[in-house]
């Protein structure tokens, strides 16, 4: 799921308004009157935070795929009979030839 940073700019400047805006999902809340340089600095900050979040998400997805591949290799190393079935361009799927034991899940990558 993609996220888009939201910076609220509002004439409402009471603490309760700021809290309500942040609790509603805003990454930042700026009250009027505002300084253009400050707004641009906060936009750059939000962009850096989003880029870092996106990179972490990408690394987590790669890590998850690696763990699934490792699980498949471990099952092969144990001698489990696995059948390789391509799943389109999205990756691969290792499925046991016999029904999996209760609570186990065939690895996918």
Buried (B, 14 or more C-beta within 10 A) or exposed (E): EEEEBEBBBBEEEEEEBBEBBEEEEBBBBBBEEEEEEEBEEBBEBBEEEBEEEEEEEEEEEEEEBEEBBEBBEEBEEEEBEBEEEEEEEEEBBBBBEEEEEEEEEBBBB
